[in-house]
Amino acid sequence: MLAAALLRRLFMLLCLLAGLAALQPAWAQETLALDYLAEPGAAGAQPLSLAAVRALPESAWQHAPAGGASLGYSDKTHWFRARVLQRDPTELRRLLEIAYPVLDRIELHLQVTPAGQPPSWHKELVLGDKQAFELRPVRHANFVVPVDIPLGAELEVLARVTTSSAVQFPLLLWTPATFHPHAEDTNLLLGGYLGLMFGLLAYNLILWASVRERGYLLYGLWVISIAGCITSLKGLSFQYLWPHATQWNDTAIVVLLALTGASGSAFAADFIRIVPGPRWRRWAIHCTTGASLLVAAAALVLPYSVAIRTAISSSVVAIFILTVLALLRAREGYAPARIFLLAFGSVLLGGVLLALDKFGLVARSVFTENALQLGSAMEVLMISLGLASRLNEERELRVKSQIEALKAQREAQELLEARVNERTSALEQANRRLAELSMTDGLTAIPNRRFLDQALEHLIGEAIGSKRSLSLALIDVDHFKQFNDTHGHLAGDQCLQVVALELQRQAHRTEDLVARFGGEEFCIVMPHAGPDGALTVAERMRQAVQALAVPTSVGAVGITVSIGVCSLVPRTPEDLAVLLKATDEALYRAKRNGRNQVVMQLGDAATPAPAPNPQALDLR
């Protein structure tokens, strides 16, 4: 219950993050139009001087698309140029932001020229993530430079960029009044994302500690790897974790990206259960996992430009292999593989958009920059839901196995006793089997009225001692006689079996008891449940039965039930008769009021079931 509530809250947080990301373009005051050119020769060649760049003809420059230049990976040095005219007499102070935090070296030249006059001042700065974070003019994950522009003056920006990362140069101009709210909202977005990821990390690690299944640990490693990779790409790791480790700042991105591929491959193999199966599937997973780990190790010695391209390529190959394996498992009918494909699609789309953005194949935008962030958040949430569902299924299988093991152990003990004293043991075994059969309804395989009566005597005593409530629900299949007469007794028996099975499925708490009361009536006993909780369970059962269909000779036929509910805190054993009578009266009124409804008996009055109280006891 708590896990489901946690995941619902995390989903609401994810929706908030997506909304904030969608609003980001409206924050920027102005995205400057850019021109750019590449210096002839490779990086490290004799650079063009500032005077030489200014002397170049206009034909040497190319216009960058809206949103900033995105030129992919290149070993060339690039120049970027922008001009802005100051028209606002109230805001002379501006903040110039280069909104891409992983550029190695930026030689920034700023020149202000008043209208009709020579340049008033020229400023040169050296920025980049190869300098310690504390040397930045403004403490921010991106590169931010304050500049004063008089009214009517023109600001010229020239930047020489040398980097081993993707060549991207989004240039934004802010007023202080708009920049600081933008920075706060961006931190809220990233903080919410990290809160979501670490919440899911803690959730899966707790599950791993509880059940000791390696899948939860592998998934936790995947979550922390992709979250660390994204925070490094966003510049947060350099700002807060290693502000002086300029060399490691690049290496960390590759290492975390490669670890994301390794842990993701290992987790996917566990989640979609490729074992048992064809041996080539295991070899494919071993290859993708091993290749990713090899890239992570090689990133410690390879140049960043080579390591990052290798990491991206290995990730693309791993994504392709995992998608193929998941499709094959889904075609084989394995339900978690479908969940994996749906969840993996979101992070796959985010990763593809980010890769296309980094290679300069699509225009840079807020969606391409945040696609992996939002896609990974959606993926971890959906996979966590799938893991929780699988945990419940496996728990049910374990309980069934334990029951079967106990039954086998009991039969073995009885056989041994039979060898010692065959006649006595046979009689005892027959008596035990007779007792079991006498407590089980032969048609529906659920506890019968005899078992129910004994359980109620015990539970009423327990409720009196603990001074806690005891709730009952009586369930009657609507128009069952007509169904029986129309479709035959075999269909009627199957109808009762279908209803009994569904009621057991909807009784989620282990202490709740579902029993056959007699004929087409069933009884649900809910210890410690108050009126709101009992109504919640009864209404869920009514809706679940309404969704059923019973196969007959003329096709599937829908069925409904009427439910009477009563809850009280008993004081004496005689209150059991009061509780049964009140519940029966509530059922009678539900049938009299038109059937297919839940009615709660309160004192001398009966009321239709209201909408479930969100503050009620959670019995789901």
C-alpha positions as CSV (number, residue, x, y, z in Angstrom):
1,M,0.0,0.0,0.0
2,L,2.8,2.4,1.0
3,A,4.8,1.6,-2.1
4,A,1.8,2.3,-4.4
5,A,1.2,5.6,-2.6
6,L,4.8,6.6,-3.0
7,L,4.8,5.8,-6.7
8,R,1.6,7.8,-7.2
9,R,3.3,10.8,-5.5
10,L,6.4,10.4,-7.6
11,F,4.3,10.3,-10.8
12,M,2.7,13.6,-9.7
13,L,6.2,15.1,-9.2
14,L,7.1,13.9,-12.7
15,C,4.1,15.6,-14.2
16,L,5.2,18.8,-12.4
17,L,8.7,18.5,-13.8
18,A,7.4,18.0,-17.4
19,G,5.2,21.1,-17.0
20,L,8.2,23.2,-15.7
21,A,10.3,22.0,-18.6
22,A,7.6,23.0,-21.1
23,L,7.5,26.5,-19.6
24,Q,11.3,27.1,-19.8
25,P,11.4,28.8,-23.2
26,A,9.2,31.6,-21.9
27,W,11.7,32.4,-19.2
28,A,14.5,33.6,-21.5
29,Q,14.4,37.3,-22.2
30,E,16.3,37.1,-25.4
31,T,18.1,34.4,-27.4
32,L,20.7,36.2,-29.5
33,A,21.1,35.5,-33.2
34,L,24.5,34.0,-33.9
35,D,26.9,33.8,-36.8
36,Y,29.7,31.3,-36.7
37,L,32.8,30.2,-38.6
38,A,35.4,27.4,-38.2
39,E,39.1,28.2,-38.1
40,P,41.1,26.6,-40.8
41,G,43.0,23.5,-39.6
42,A,42.5,21.3,-36.6
43,A,42.3,22.4,-33.0
44,G,45.7,23.5,-31.7
45,A,46.7,25.1,-35.1
46,Q,47.8,28.8,-35.3
47,P,44.6,30.7,-34.1
48,L,43.1,33.6,-35.9
49,S,43.7,36.9,-34.1
50,L,40.8,39.0,-33.0
51,A,41.7,41.7,-35.6
52,A,41.8,39.0,-38.3
53,V,38.4,37.7,-37.3
54,R,36.9,41.2,-37.4
55,A,38.4,41.8,-40.8
56,L,36.8,38.8,-42.4
57,P,34.0,39.5,-44.9
58,E,30.4,38.8,-44.1
59,S,30.5,35.9,-46.6
60,A,32.9,34.0,-44.2
61,W,30.2,33.8,-41.5
62,Q,27.3,31.4,-41.4
63,H,24.0,32.0,-39.7
64,A,23.1,29.7,-36.8
65,P,19.5,28.5,-36.4
66,A,17.2,29.9,-33.7
67,G,18.1,28.5,-30.3
68,G,21.8,28.6,-30.8
69,A,24.5,26.8,-32.8
70,S,24.7,23.0,-32.6
71,L,27.5,21.8,-34.7
72,G,28.1,18.3,-33.4
73,Y,31.5,16.9,-32.5
74,S,34.4,18.6,-34.2
75,D,38.1,18.9,-33.7
76,K,38.1,22.4,-35.1
77,T,38.1,25.7,-33.2
78,H,35.0,27.9,-33.9
79,W,34.3,31.6,-33.6
80,F,30.8,32.8,-32.7
81,R,29.5,36.4,-33.2
82,A,26.4,38.2,-31.9
83,R,25.3,41.8,-31.7
84,V,22.6,43.4,-29.6
85,L,21.4,47.0,-29.4
86,Q,20.4,48.4,-26.0
87,R,16.9,49.8,-26.2
88,D,15.7,49.6,-22.6
89,P,16.5,52.8,-20.6
90,T,15.5,51.1,-17.3
91,E,17.7,48.0,-17.4
92,L,21.3,48.9,-18.3
93,R,22.9,45.9,-16.5
94,R,22.5,42.6,-18.5
95,L,23.6,39.1,-17.9
96,L,25.1,37.2,-20.8
97,E,24.6,33.4,-20.5
98,I,26.3,30.7,-22.5
99,A,23.8,27.9,-21.7
100,Y,26.0,24.9,-22.3
101,P,28.2,24.0,-19.3
102,V,30.7,21.4,-20.8
103,L,32.6,23.6,-23.2
104,D,36.4,23.3,-22.6
105,R,37.7,26.8,-23.3
106,I,35.9,30.0,-24.3
107,E,37.9,33.2,-25.1
108,L,35.1,35.8,-24.8
109,H,35.5,39.3,-26.2
110,L,32.9,41.9,-25.3
111,Q,32.9,45.4,-26.9
112,V,30.4,48.2,-26.2
113,T,30.0,50.9,-28.9
114,P,27.8,53.9,-28.1
115,A,25.7,55.2,-31.0
116,G,27.8,57.1,-33.5
117,Q,31.0,56.9,-31.3
118,P,34.1,54.8,-31.1
119,P,33.9,51.7,-28.8
120,S,33.8,52.8,-25.1
121,W,35.3,49.7,-23.6
122,H,36.5,46.2,-24.5
123,K,36.6,43.3,-22.1
124,E,38.2,39.9,-22.5
125,L,37.4,36.8,-20.4
126,V,38.5,33.2,-20.5
127,L,35.8,30.7,-19.5
128,G,35.3,26.9,-19.7
129,D,35.1,23.8,-17.6
130,K,38.9,23.4,-17.8
131,Q,39.1,26.2,-15.2
132,A,38.2,25.8,-11.5
133,F,34.6,26.6,-10.9
134,E,35.4,29.4,-8.4
135,L,37.0,31.5,-11.2
136,R,33.6,32.1,-12.9
137,P,32.2,35.7,-12.8
138,V,28.8,34.4,-11.6
139,R,28.3,31.2,-9.5
140,H,26.1,29.2,-11.9
141,A,26.3,25.9,-13.7
142,N,26.4,27.7,-17.1
143,F,28.8,30.5,-18.0
144,V,27.2,33.8,-17.0
145,V,28.9,37.2,-17.5
146,P,27.5,40.6,-16.2
147,V,27.8,43.5,-18.7
148,D,26.6,47.1,-18.6
149,I,25.2,48.5,-21.9
150,P,24.3,52.2,-22.1
151,L,21.1,53.2,-23.8
152,G,21.5,53.2,-27.6
153,A,24.8,51.4,-27.4
154,E,25.6,48.2,-29.3
155,L,27.2,45.2,-27.6
156,E,29.3,43.0,-29.8
157,V,30.1,39.4,-28.6
158,L,32.9,37.5,-30.1
159,A,33.8,34.1,-28.7
160,R,36.5,31.6,-29.7
161,V,35.5,28.1,-28.6
162,T,37.7,25.1,-28.4
163,T,36.2,21.9,-27.0
164,S,36.3,18.1,-27.1
165,S,32.6,17.9,-26.4
166,A,29.8,18.7,-28.8
167,V,30.1,22.2,-30.3
168,Q,27.0,24.0,-29.0
169,F,26.8,27.7,-28.3
170,P,23.3,28.9,-27.1
171,L,23.7,32.6,-26.2
172,L,21.1,34.2,-24.0
173,L,20.8,37.8,-22.7
174,W,18.9,38.5,-19.5
175,T,18.1,41.3,-17.1
176,P,18.9,40.5,-13.5
177,A,15.1,40.6,-12.7
178,T,14.4,37.8,-15.2
179,F,17.6,35.7,-14.7
180,H,17.2,35.0,-11.0
181,P,13.6,33.6,-11.2
182,H,14.8,31.6,-14.2
183,A,17.7,30.2,-12.2
184,E,15.4,29.3,-9.3
185,D,12.9,27.5,-11.5
186,T,15.7,25.6,-13.3
187,N,17.1,24.5,-9.9
188,L,13.6,23.5,-8.9
189,L,13.3,21.4,-12.1
190,L,16.6,19.7,-11.6
191,G,16.1,19.3,-7.8
192,G,12.7,17.7,-8.4
193,Y,14.2,15.4,-11.0
194,L,17.0,14.4,-8.5
195,G,14.4,14.0,-5.8
196,L,12.4,11.7,-8.0
197,M,15.4,9.6,-9.0
198,F,16.8,9.3,-5.5
199,G,13.3,8.5,-4.1
200,L,13.0,5.6,-6.6
201,L,16.6,4.6,-5.9
202,A,15.8,4.3,-2.1
203,Y,12.6,2.5,-2.9
204,N,14.3,-0.2,-5.0
205,L,17.2,-0.5,-2.6
206,I,14.8,-1.1,0.3
207,L,13.1,-3.8,-1.9
208,W,16.5,-5.4,-2.6
209,A,17.3,-5.4,1.1
210,S,14.0,-7.0,1.9
211,V,13.8,-9.7,-0.8
212,R,17.5,-10.0,-1.8
213,E,16.7,-10.2,-5.5
214,R,19.6,-8.8,-7.6
215,G,17.2,-7.1,-10.1
216,Y,16.4,-4.4,-7.6
217,L,20.1,-3.7,-6.9
218,L,20.9,-3.6,-10.6
219,Y,18.0,-1.2,-11.2
220,G,19.2,1.0,-8.3
221,L,22.7,1.1,-10.0
222,W,21.0,2.1,-13.3
223,V,19.0,4.9,-11.6
224,I,22.1,6.4,-9.9
225,S,24.2,6.1,-13.1
226,I,21.8,7.9,-15.4
227,A,21.0,10.5,-12.7
228,G,24.7,11.2,-12.3
229,C,25.3,11.3,-16.0
230,I,22.5,13.9,-16.5
231,T,23.7,16.1,-13.6
232,S,27.2,16.0,-15.0
233,L,25.9,17.1,-18.5
234,K,23.9,19.9,-16.8
235,G,27.0,21.1,-15.0
236,L,25.7,20.5,-11.5
237,S,28.3,17.9,-10.6
238,F,31.1,20.3,-11.5
239,Q,29.5,23.0,-9.4
240,Y,28.8,21.0,-6.3
241,L,30.8,17.8,-6.3
242,W,34.2,18.4,-7.9
243,P,34.6,22.1,-8.7
244,H,38.4,21.8,-9.0
245,A,38.6,18.4,-10.8
246,T,38.5,19.8,-14.3
247,Q,39.9,16.7,-16.0
248,W,37.6,14.3,-14.1
249,N,34.6,16.5,-15.0
250,D,34.8,15.3,-18.6
251,T,35.8,11.7,-17.8
252,A,32.9,11.4,-15.3
253,I,30.3,11.9,-18.1
254,V,31.7,9.1,-20.1
255,V,32.2,6.7,-17.1
256,L,28.6,7.4,-15.9
257,L,27.2,7.0,-19.4
258,A,29.0,3.7,-19.8
259,L,27.9,2.4,-16.4
260,T,24.3,3.4,-17.4
261,G,24.6,1.0,-20.3
262,A,26.2,-1.8,-18.3
263,S,23.7,-1.7,-15.4
264,G,20.8,-1.2,-17.8
265,S,21.8,-4.2,-19.8
266,A,22.2,-6.4,-16.7
267,F,18.9,-5.2,-15.2
268,A,17.0,-5.7,-18.5
269,A,18.3,-9.3,-18.7
270,D,16.9,-10.0,-15.2
271,F,13.6,-8.0,-15.7
272,I,12.6,-9.7,-19.0
273,R,13.9,-13.1,-17.9
274,I,16.1,-14.1,-20.8
275,V,17.2,-17.1,-18.8
276,P,16.1,-19.8,-19.5
277,G,16.2,-19.2,-23.2
278,P,18.4,-19.5,-26.3
279,R,22.1,-19.2,-25.3
280,W,22.7,-16.4,-27.9
281,R,20.5,-14.0,-25.9
282,R,22.7,-14.4,-22.8
283,W,25.8,-13.9,-25.0
284,A,24.3,-10.7,-26.4
285,I,23.7,-9.3,-22.9
286,H,27.2,-10.3,-21.8
287,C,28.6,-8.5,-24.8
288,T,26.7,-5.3,-24.2
289,T,27.4,-5.3,-20.5
290,G,31.1,-6.1,-21.0
291,A,31.5,-3.5,-23.8
292,S,30.0,-0.8,-21.6
293,L,32.3,-1.7,-18.7
294,L,35.3,-1.7,-21.1
295,V,34.3,1.8,-22.3
296,A,34.0,3.0,-18.7
297,A,37.6,1.7,-18.0
298,A,39.0,3.1,-21.2
299,A,37.5,6.5,-20.5
300,L,40.1,6.9,-17.8
301,V,42.9,7.0,-20.4
302,L,41.3,7.9,-23.7
303,P,40.8,11.5,-24.8
304,Y,37.4,12.7,-24.1
305,S,36.5,13.3,-27.7
306,V,37.2,9.6,-28.5
307,A,35.7,8.2,-25.3
308,I,32.4,10.1,-25.6
309,R,31.8,9.0,-29.1
310,T,32.7,5.4,-28.3
311,A,30.3,5.6,-25.3
312,I,27.5,7.0,-27.3
313,S,28.0,4.3,-30.1
314,S,28.1,1.5,-27.6
315,S,24.9,2.8,-25.9
316,V,23.1,2.9,-29.3
317,V,24.2,-0.7,-30.0
318,A,23.0,-1.8,-26.5
319,I,19.7,0.0,-26.9
320,F,19.1,-1.9,-30.2
321,I,20.0,-5.3,-28.7
322,L,17.8,-4.7,-25.6
323,T,14.9,-3.6,-27.8
324,V,15.2,-6.8,-29.9
325,L,15.3,-9.0,-26.9
326,A,12.4,-7.3,-25.2
327,L,10.3,-7.6,-28.5
328,L,11.1,-11.3,-28.6
329,R,10.1,-11.9,-25.0
330,A,6.9,-9.9,-25.5
331,R,6.0,-12.0,-28.6
332,E,6.6,-15.1,-26.4
333,G,3.8,-13.7,-24.1
334,Y,6.0,-12.5,-21.1
335,A,4.0,-9.6,-19.8
336,P,6.9,-7.7,-18.0
337,A,8.6,-7.4,-21.4
338,R,5.7,-5.3,-22.6
339,I,6.1,-3.0,-19.6
340,F,9.8,-2.8,-20.3
341,L,9.2,-1.8,-24.0
342,L,6.7,0.9,-23.0
343,A,9.0,2.3,-20.3
344,F,12.2,1.9,-22.4
345,G,10.6,3.7,-25.2
346,S,10.5,7.0,-23.2
347,V,14.2,6.9,-22.3
348,L,15.0,5.6,-25.8
349,L,13.3,8.6,-27.3
350,G,15.0,10.9,-24.9
351,G,18.4,9.4,-25.6
352,V,18.0,9.5,-29.4
353,L,16.9,13.2,-29.2
354,L,19.9,14.0,-27.0
355,A,22.3,12.1,-29.3
356,L,20.9,13.9,-32.4
357,D,21.3,17.2,-30.6
358,K,24.9,16.5,-29.6
359,F,25.8,15.4,-33.2
360,G,24.2,18.5,-34.6
361,L,21.5,16.6,-36.5
362,V,18.6,18.4,-35.0
363,A,18.2,22.0,-33.8
364,R,18.9,22.5,-30.1
365,S,15.8,23.3,-28.0
366,V,14.6,22.9,-24.4
367,F,13.0,19.6,-25.4
368,T,16.1,18.1,-26.8
369,E,18.1,19.3,-23.8
370,N,15.6,17.8,-21.3
371,A,14.4,14.8,-23.3
372,L,16.7,12.3,-21.6
373,Q,16.0,13.8,-18.2
374,L,12.2,13.5,-18.5
375,G,12.4,10.2,-20.4
376,S,14.6,8.6,-17.8
377,A,12.3,9.9,-15.0
378,M,9.3,8.3,-16.8
379,E,11.2,5.1,-17.4
380,V,12.3,4.6,-13.8
381,L,8.8,5.3,-12.6
382,M,7.2,2.8,-15.0
383,I,9.8,0.1,-14.3
384,S,9.3,0.6,-10.6
385,L,5.6,0.0,-11.0
386,G,6.4,-3.1,-13.0
387,L,8.8,-4.3,-10.3
388,A,6.2,-3.8,-7.6
389,S,3.7,-5.7,-9.7
390,R,6.2,-8.5,-10.3
391,L,7.0,-8.6,-6.5
392,N,3.3,-9.1,-5.7
393,E,3.1,-11.9,-8.2
394,E,6.2,-13.6,-6.9
395,R,5.0,-13.3,-3.4
396,E,1.7,-15.0,-4.3
397,L,3.7,-17.8,-6.0
398,R,5.9,-18.2,-2.9
399,V,2.8,-18.4,-0.7
400,K,1.4,-21.1,-3.0
401,S,4.6,-23.0,-3.1
402,Q,4.8,-22.9,0.7
403,I,1.3,-24.2,1.0
404,E,2.1,-27.0,-1.4
405,A,5.3,-27.7,0.5
406,L,3.5,-27.9,3.8
407,K,0.8,-30.1,2.2
408,A,3.5,-32.4,0.9
409,Q,5.3,-32.5,4.3
410,R,2.0,-33.3,6.0
411,E,1.2,-36.1,3.6
412,A,4.7,-37.5,4.0
413,Q,4.3,-37.4,7.8
414,E,0.9,-39.1,7.5
415,L,2.4,-41.8,5.3
416,L,5.1,-42.5,7.9
417,E,2.6,-42.8,10.6
418,A,0.5,-45.1,8.5
419,R,3.5,-47.5,8.3
420,V,3.8,-47.5,12.1
421,N,0.1,-48.0,12.7
422,E,-1.6,-48.4,9.4
423,R,-5.2,-48.6,10.7
424,T,-5.0,-45.8,13.2
425,S,-3.1,-43.5,10.8
426,A,-5.5,-44.2,8.0
427,L,-8.4,-43.3,10.3
428,E,-6.7,-40.1,11.4
429,Q,-5.9,-39.1,7.8
430,A,-9.5,-39.8,6.8
431,N,-10.7,-37.6,9.7
432,R,-8.4,-34.8,8.8
433,R,-9.4,-34.8,5.1
434,L,-13.0,-34.9,6.1
435,A,-12.5,-31.9,8.4
436,E,-10.8,-30.0,5.6
437,L,-13.6,-30.8,3.2
438,S,-16.2,-29.9,5.8
439,M,-14.7,-26.4,6.0
440,T,-14.5,-25.8,2.2
441,D,-17.3,-25.2,-0.2
442,G,-17.2,-27.9,-2.8
443,L,-18.3,-25.7,-5.7
444,T,-16.3,-22.5,-5.2
445,A,-13.3,-23.9,-3.3
446,I,-13.6,-21.1,-0.7
447,P,-14.4,-21.4,3.0
448,N,-18.0,-22.5,3.6
449,R,-20.6,-21.4,6.2
450,R,-19.3,-23.7,8.9
451,F,-15.8,-22.3,8.6
452,L,-17.3,-18.8,8.5
453,D,-19.3,-19.3,11.7
454,Q,-16.3,-20.5,13.6
455,A,-14.1,-17.7,12.3
456,L,-16.8,-15.1,13.3
457,E,-16.9,-16.5,16.9
458,H,-13.1,-16.1,17.1
459,L,-13.0,-12.6,15.5
460,I,-15.8,-11.2,17.6
461,G,-13.9,-12.1,20.7
462,E,-10.7,-10.6,19.4
463,A,-12.5,-7.4,18.4
464,I,-14.1,-7.1,21.9
465,G,-10.6,-7.6,23.5
466,S,-8.9,-5.0,21.3
467,K,-11.9,-2.6,21.2
468,R,-11.5,-2.3,17.5
469,S,-14.1,-2.4,14.8
470,L,-15.3,-5.5,12.9
471,S,-17.0,-5.1,9.5
472,L,-19.1,-7.5,7.4
473,A,-20.3,-7.4,3.9
474,L,-23.0,-9.7,2.5
475,I,-22.9,-10.1,-1.3
476,D,-25.8,-11.4,-3.4
477,V,-25.6,-12.2,-7.1
478,D,-28.4,-10.2,-8.7
479,H,-31.1,-12.2,-10.6
480,F,-29.3,-15.4,-10.1
481,K,-32.4,-17.6,-10.3
482,Q,-33.3,-16.0,-13.6
483,F,-29.7,-16.5,-14.8
484,N,-29.9,-20.2,-13.7
485,D,-33.3,-20.8,-15.4
486,T,-32.2,-19.1,-18.6
487,H,-28.7,-20.5,-19.1
488,G,-28.8,-23.7,-17.1
489,H,-27.3,-25.0,-13.9
490,L,-23.8,-25.5,-15.3
491,A,-23.6,-21.9,-16.3
492,G,-25.0,-21.0,-12.9
493,D,-22.3,-23.0,-11.1
494,Q,-19.6,-21.3,-13.3
495,C,-21.1,-17.9,-12.4
496,L,-20.7,-18.6,-8.7
497,Q,-17.2,-19.8,-9.2
498,V,-16.2,-16.7,-11.2
499,V,-17.7,-14.4,-8.6
500,A,-15.9,-16.2,-5.7
501,L,-12.6,-16.0,-7.5
502,E,-13.0,-12.3,-8.2
503,L,-14.0,-11.5,-4.6
504,Q,-10.8,-13.3,-3.4
505,R,-8.7,-11.3,-5.8
506,Q,-10.2,-8.0,-4.5
507,A,-9.7,-8.9,-0.8
508,H,-6.1,-7.6,-0.7
509,R,-5.5,-7.8,3.0
510,T,-4.4,-11.2,4.3
511,E,-6.7,-11.0,7.4
512,D,-9.8,-10.4,5.3
513,L,-12.0,-13.6,4.9
514,V,-14.1,-14.4,1.8
515,A,-16.6,-17.3,2.4
516,R,-19.8,-18.7,0.8
517,F,-22.7,-17.7,3.0
518,G,-25.3,-19.9,1.2
519,G,-26.9,-20.2,-2.3
520,E,-25.8,-17.2,-4.3
521,E,-24.7,-15.2,-1.3
522,F,-21.1,-14.6,-0.1
523,C,-19.7,-13.0,3.1
524,I,-16.7,-10.8,3.5
525,V,-15.3,-10.4,7.0
526,M,-12.9,-7.4,7.5
527,P,-11.3,-7.3,10.9
528,H,-10.2,-3.8,12.2
529,A,-11.9,-2.1,9.2
530,G,-14.1,1.0,9.9
531,P,-17.1,2.1,7.9
532,D,-15.1,4.1,5.3
533,G,-12.6,1.2,4.8
534,A,-15.4,-1.4,4.5
535,L,-17.3,0.8,2.0
536,T,-14.1,1.2,-0.1
537,V,-13.5,-2.6,-0.3
538,A,-17.2,-3.3,-1.0
539,E,-17.4,-0.7,-3.8
540,R,-14.2,-2.1,-5.4
541,M,-15.7,-5.6,-5.3
542,R,-18.9,-4.4,-6.8
543,Q,-17.1,-2.7,-9.7
544,A,-14.8,-5.7,-10.2
545,V,-17.8,-8.1,-10.5
546,Q,-19.6,-5.7,-12.8
547,A,-16.7,-5.9,-15.2
548,L,-16.9,-9.7,-15.4
549,A,-18.6,-11.8,-18.0
550,V,-19.7,-15.4,-17.7
551,P,-19.5,-17.6,-20.8
552,T,-22.8,-19.3,-21.7
553,S,-24.2,-21.1,-24.7
554,V,-25.4,-17.7,-26.2
555,G,-22.2,-15.8,-25.5
556,A,-20.6,-13.9,-22.6
557,V,-23.2,-12.5,-20.1
558,G,-22.5,-9.8,-17.6
559,I,-23.4,-10.0,-14.0
560,T,-23.8,-7.7,-11.0
561,V,-24.0,-8.0,-7.3
562,S,-25.8,-6.1,-4.4
563,I,-23.8,-5.6,-1.2
564,G,-24.9,-4.8,2.3
565,V,-22.2,-3.5,4.7
566,C,-22.2,-2.9,8.5
567,S,-19.3,-2.0,10.8
568,L,-19.3,-1.8,14.6
569,V,-17.1,-2.0,17.7
570,P,-18.6,-5.0,19.5
571,R,-18.9,-5.0,23.3
572,T,-20.4,-8.4,23.9
573,P,-20.5,-11.7,22.0
574,E,-24.2,-11.0,21.4
575,D,-23.2,-8.1,19.1
576,L,-22.4,-10.7,16.5
577,A,-26.1,-11.4,15.9
578,V,-26.7,-7.6,15.8
579,L,-23.9,-7.2,13.2
580,L,-25.2,-10.1,11.0
581,K,-28.8,-8.8,11.2
582,A,-27.8,-5.2,10.3
583,T,-25.7,-6.4,7.4
584,D,-28.5,-8.6,6.1
585,E,-30.9,-5.6,6.3
586,A,-28.4,-3.5,4.4
587,L,-28.3,-6.1,1.7
588,Y,-32.1,-6.3,1.5
589,R,-32.2,-2.5,1.0
590,A,-29.6,-2.6,-1.7
591,K,-31.7,-5.2,-3.6
592,R,-34.9,-3.3,-2.9
593,N,-33.4,0.0,-4.2
594,G,-32.6,-1.5,-7.6
595,R,-29.6,-3.9,-7.0
596,N,-26.0,-3.4,-8.3
597,Q,-25.1,-1.1,-5.4
598,V,-23.5,-1.0,-2.0
599,V,-25.6,0.1,1.1
600,M,-24.2,0.7,4.6
601,Q,-26.4,0.0,7.6
602,L,-26.0,2.7,10.3
603,G,-28.2,2.2,13.3
604,D,-31.7,2.1,12.1
605,A,-31.0,3.7,8.7
606,A,-29.4,2.5,5.5
607,T,-27.5,4.8,3.1
608,P,-26.1,4.2,-0.4
609,A,-22.3,4.0,-0.5
610,P,-20.7,7.4,-0.8
611,A,-17.6,8.1,-2.8
612,P,-14.6,6.6,-0.9
613,N,-13.1,9.0,1.7
614,P,-9.5,9.7,0.8
615,Q,-8.7,9.8,4.6
616,A,-10.3,6.3,5.1
617,L,-8.3,3.3,6.1
618,D,-6.5,2.1,2.9
619,L,-7.6,-1.5,2.3
620,R,-6.4,-1.8,-1.2
